[in-house]
Amino acid sequence: MATKTLAQMKPNDEGIIVALRGTGNIKHRLIDMGLVPGTKVRVIKFAPLGDPVEIKVKNFDLALRVSEAATIDVEAD
């Protein structure tokens, strides 16, 4: 399987989180929202201007800045 960042994925792509590369408060906030290694995520859509990205994780929808999504490594299906 190919590894890419969540920001590089296209709508309807799915994958498993393998690593969080963020630091400090951003990394802690992402972990608190359930974005931990081993979690399945699906990209729902990008906003019309490209930021933010909407994802589905653990049966809820979540919007992330593209800069935050770029710190999440995903093993794409």
Backbone as JSON Lines, residues from 0, in Angstrom:
{"i":0,"aa":"M","n":[0.83,-1.19,0.0],"ca":[0.0,0.0,0.0],"c":[0.88,1.26,0.0]}
{"i":1,"aa":"A","n":[0.36,2.3,-0.59],"ca":[1.11,3.55,-0.69],"c":[0.84,4.44,0.54]}
{"i":2,"aa":"T","n":[1.89,5.09,1.01],"ca":[1.75,6.03,2.12],"c":[1.74,7.44,1.56]}
{"i":3,"aa":"K","n":[0.77,8.24,1.99],"ca":[0.69,9.64,1.6],"c":[0.08,10.41,2.75]}
{"i":4,"aa":"T","n":[0.05,11.72,2.63],"ca":[-0.57,12.51,3.69],"c":[-2.07,12.59,3.44]}
{"i":5,"aa":"L","n":[-2.79,12.9,4.47],"ca":[-4.24,13.05,4.35],"c":[-4.59,14.18,3.38]}
{"i":6,"aa":"A","n":[-3.77,15.2,3.32],"ca":[-4.0,16.33,2.41],"c":[-3.83,15.94,0.95]}
{"i":7,"aa":"Q","n":[-3.08,14.88,0.65],"ca":[-2.85,14.44,-0.72],"c":[-3.94,13.51,-1.24]}
{"i":8,"aa":"M","n":[-4.81,13.06,-0.36],"ca":[-5.86,12.13,-0.77],"c":[-6.97,12.86,-1.5]}
{"i":9,"aa":"K","n":[-7.74,12.14,-2.27],"ca":[-8.86,12.68,-3.05],"c":[-10.17,12.31,-2.36]}
{"i":10,"aa":"P","n":[-11.27,13.01,-2.69],"ca":[-12.57,12.64,-2.11],"c":[-12.89,11.16,-2.36]}
{"i":11,"aa":"N","n":[-13.45,10.53,-1.36],"ca":[-13.82,9.11,-1.31],"c":[-12.65,8.16,-1.14]}
{"i":12,"aa":"D","n":[-11.41,8.67,-1.04],"ca":[-10.27,7.81,-0.71],"c":[-10.33,7.41,0.75]}
{"i":13,"aa":"E","n":[-9.92,6.18,1.04],"ca":[-9.88,5.69,2.41],"c":[-8.48,5.22,2.74]}
{"i":14,"aa":"G","n":[-8.17,5.19,4.02],"ca":[-6.87,4.71,4.45],"c":[-6.81,4.56,5.95]}
{"i":15,"aa":"I","n":[-5.67,4.09,6.41],"ca":[-5.42,3.88,7.83],"c":[-4.31,4.84,8.25]}
{"i":16,"aa":"I","n":[-4.51,5.56,9.34],"ca":[-3.5,6.47,9.85],"c":[-2.3,5.66,10.35]}
{"i":17,"aa":"V","n":[-1.11,6.04,9.9],"ca":[0.11,5.35,10.33],"c":[0.98,6.23,11.22]}
{"i":18,"aa":"A","n":[0.89,7.55,11.1],"ca":[1.72,8.43,11.93],"c":[1.17,9.86,11.93]}
{"i":19,"aa":"L","n":[1.42,10.56,13.04],"ca":[1.13,11.99,13.15],"c":[2.48,12.7,13.26]}
{"i":20,"aa":"R","n":[2.74,13.61,12.34],"ca":[4.03,14.3,12.35],"c":[3.96,15.68,12.97]}
{"i":21,"aa":"G","n":[2.8,16.1,13.41],"ca":[2.66,17.41,14.02],"c":[3.35,17.47,15.37]}
{"i":22,"aa":"T","n":[3.47,18.67,15.91],"ca":[4.09,18.84,17.22],"c":[3.22,19.73,18.1]}
{"i":23,"aa":"G","n":[3.46,19.64,19.39],"ca":[2.81,20.54,20.34],"c":[1.3,20.42,20.38]}
{"i":24,"aa":"N","n":[0.65,21.57,20.46],"ca":[-0.8,21.63,20.63],"c":[-1.57,21.02,19.48]}
{"i":25,"aa":"I","n":[-1.06,21.18,18.26],"ca":[-1.76,20.62,17.1],"c":[-1.82,19.1,17.2]}
{"i":26,"aa":"K","n":[-0.7,18.48,17.5],"ca":[-0.67,17.02,17.62],"c":[-1.6,16.54,18.74]}
{"i":27,"aa":"H","n":[-1.59,17.21,19.87],"ca":[-2.46,16.83,20.99],"c":[-3.93,16.99,20.63]}
{"i":28,"aa":"R","n":[-4.25,18.05,19.91],"ca":[-5.64,18.27,19.5],"c":[-6.12,17.19,18.54]}
{"i":29,"aa":"L","n":[-5.26,16.8,17.59],"ca":[-5.62,15.75,16.65],"c":[-5.83,14.41,17.37]}
{"i":30,"aa":"I","n":[-4.96,14.1,18.32],"ca":[-5.11,12.86,19.09],"c":[-6.4,12.9,19.9]}
{"i":31,"aa":"D","n":[-6.72,14.03,20.51],"ca":[-7.97,14.17,21.28],"c":[-9.21,13.96,20.42]}
{"i":32,"aa":"M","n":[-9.1,14.27,19.12],"ca":[-10.23,14.09,18.2],"c":[-10.3,12.67,17.65]}
{"i":33,"aa":"G","n":[-9.4,11.8,18.09],"ca":[-9.45,10.41,17.67],"c":[-8.58,10.05,16.49]}
{"i":34,"aa":"L","n":[-7.74,10.97,16.05],"ca":[-6.86,10.71,14.91],"c":[-5.56,10.1,15.43]}
{"i":35,"aa":"V","n":[-5.59,8.8,15.65],"ca":[-4.45,8.07,16.18],"c":[-4.06,6.96,15.2]}
{"i":36,"aa":"P","n":[-2.8,6.52,15.25],"ca":[-2.38,5.43,14.34],"c":[-3.29,4.2,14.48]}
{"i":37,"aa":"G","n":[-3.62,3.62,13.33],"ca":[-4.5,2.46,13.29],"c":[-5.95,2.79,13.03]}
{"i":38,"aa":"T","n":[-6.29,4.07,13.02],"ca":[-7.67,4.5,12.79],"c":[-7.96,4.65,11.31]}
{"i":39,"aa":"K","n":[-9.11,4.14,10.87],"ca":[-9.52,4.26,9.48],"c":[-10.14,5.63,9.24]}
{"i":40,"aa":"V","n":[-9.76,6.28,8.15],"ca":[-10.31,7.59,7.77],"c":[-10.74,7.56,6.31]}
{"i":41,"aa":"R","n":[-11.73,8.4,5.99],"ca":[-12.19,8.55,4.61],"c":[-12.34,10.03,4.32]}
{"i":42,"aa":"V","n":[-11.8,10.48,3.2],"ca":[-11.95,11.87,2.78],"c":[-13.34,12.03,2.17]}
{"i":43,"aa":"I","n":[-14.1,12.97,2.69],"ca":[-15.45,13.22,2.16],"c":[-15.37,14.26,1.04]}
{"i":44,"aa":"K","n":[-14.79,15.42,1.35],"ca":[-14.68,16.46,0.31],"c":[-13.73,17.55,0.77]}
{"i":45,"aa":"F","n":[-13.3,18.35,-0.2],"ca":[-12.54,19.56,0.06],"c":[-13.48,20.74,-0.16]}
{"i":46,"aa":"A","n":[-13.27,21.82,0.57],"ca":[-14.05,23.04,0.37],"c":[-13.78,23.58,-1.04]}
{"i":47,"aa":"P","n":[-14.67,24.4,-1.57],"ca":[-14.49,24.9,-2.94],"c":[-13.13,25.58,-3.19]}
{"i":48,"aa":"L","n":[-12.58,26.25,-2.21],"ca":[-11.28,26.89,-2.39],"c":[-10.13,26.02,-1.91]}
{"i":49,"aa":"G","n":[-10.43,24.75,-1.55],"ca":[-9.4,23.8,-1.19],"c":[-9.1,23.64,0.29]}
{"i":50,"aa":"D","n":[-9.61,24.52,1.14],"ca":[-9.34,24.46,2.57],"c":[-10.6,24.86,3.32]}
{"i":51,"aa":"P","n":[-11.12,24.08,4.2],"ca":[-10.61,22.86,4.83],"c":[-11.01,21.59,4.07]}
{"i":52,"aa":"V","n":[-10.57,20.46,4.63],"ca":[-10.92,19.15,4.11],"c":[-11.85,18.49,5.12]}
{"i":53,"aa":"E","n":[-12.9,17.86,4.64],"ca":[-13.84,17.16,5.52],"c":[-13.55,15.66,5.45]}
{"i":54,"aa":"I","n":[-13.39,15.04,6.63],"ca":[-13.1,13.61,6.69],"c":[-14.11,12.91,7.6]}
{"i":55,"aa":"K","n":[-14.21,11.6,7.44],"ca":[-15.02,10.78,8.32],"c":[-14.06,9.9,9.09]}
{"i":56,"aa":"V","n":[-14.16,9.96,10.42],"ca":[-13.32,9.17,11.3],"c":[-14.16,8.72,12.48]}
{"i":57,"aa":"K","n":[-14.1,7.42,12.79],"ca":[-14.85,6.84,13.91],"c":[-16.32,7.25,13.89]}
{"i":58,"aa":"N","n":[-16.95,7.17,12.74],"ca":[-18.38,7.42,12.57],"c":[-18.81,8.87,12.81]}
{"i":59,"aa":"F","n":[-17.9,9.83,12.71],"ca":[-18.3,11.23,12.74],"c":[-17.51,12.0,11.71]}
{"i":60,"aa":"D","n":[-18.06,13.14,11.3],"ca":[-17.42,14.0,10.3],"c":[-16.59,15.06,11.01]}
{"i":61,"aa":"L","n":[-15.45,15.35,10.42],"ca":[-14.5,16.27,11.02],"c":[-13.9,17.14,9.92]}
{"i":62,"aa":"A","n":[-13.77,18.43,10.17],"ca":[-13.13,19.34,9.21],"c":[-11.76,19.73,9.75]}
{"i":63,"aa":"L","n":[-10.75,19.6,8.89],"ca":[-9.37,19.95,9.25],"c":[-8.81,20.94,8.25]}
{"i":64,"aa":"R","n":[-7.93,21.8,8.73],"ca":[-7.18,22.65,7.8],"c":[-6.28,21.74,6.98]}
{"i":65,"aa":"V","n":[-6.01,22.12,5.77],"ca":[-5.13,21.33,4.91],"c":[-3.73,21.25,5.53]}
{"i":66,"aa":"S","n":[-3.3,22.3,6.2],"ca":[-1.98,22.27,6.85],"c":[-1.95,21.23,7.96]}
{"i":67,"aa":"E","n":[-3.05,21.02,8.66],"ca":[-3.13,19.98,9.68],"c":[-3.18,18.6,9.03]}
{"i":68,"aa":"A","n":[-3.97,18.48,7.97],"ca":[-4.09,17.2,7.26],"c":[-2.75,16.77,6.67]}
{"i":69,"aa":"A","n":[-1.9,17.72,6.35],"ca":[-0.59,17.41,5.77],"c":[0.36,16.78,6.79]}
{"i":70,"aa":"T","n":[0.03,16.86,8.07],"ca":[0.88,16.26,9.11],"c":[0.45,14.85,9.47]}
{"i":71,"aa":"I","n":[-0.57,14.32,8.78],"ca":[-1.1,12.99,9.08],"c":[-0.73,12.04,7.94]}
{"i":72,"aa":"D","n":[0.08,11.04,8.24],"ca":[0.47,10.05,7.24],"c":[-0.56,8.92,7.22]}
{"i":73,"aa":"V","n":[-1.0,8.57,6.01],"ca":[-2.06,7.57,5.84],"c":[-1.58,6.51,4.86]}
{"i":74,"aa":"E","n":[-1.87,5.27,5.17],"ca":[-1.62,4.16,4.25],"c":[-2.91,3.99,3.45]}
{"i":75,"aa":"A","n":[-2.87,4.38,2.2],"ca":[-4.07,4.39,1.36],"c":[-4.42,3.0,0.87]}
{"i":76,"aa":"D","n":[-5.72,2.72,0.78],"ca":[-6.22,1.43,0.27],"c":[-6.1,1.38,-1.23]}
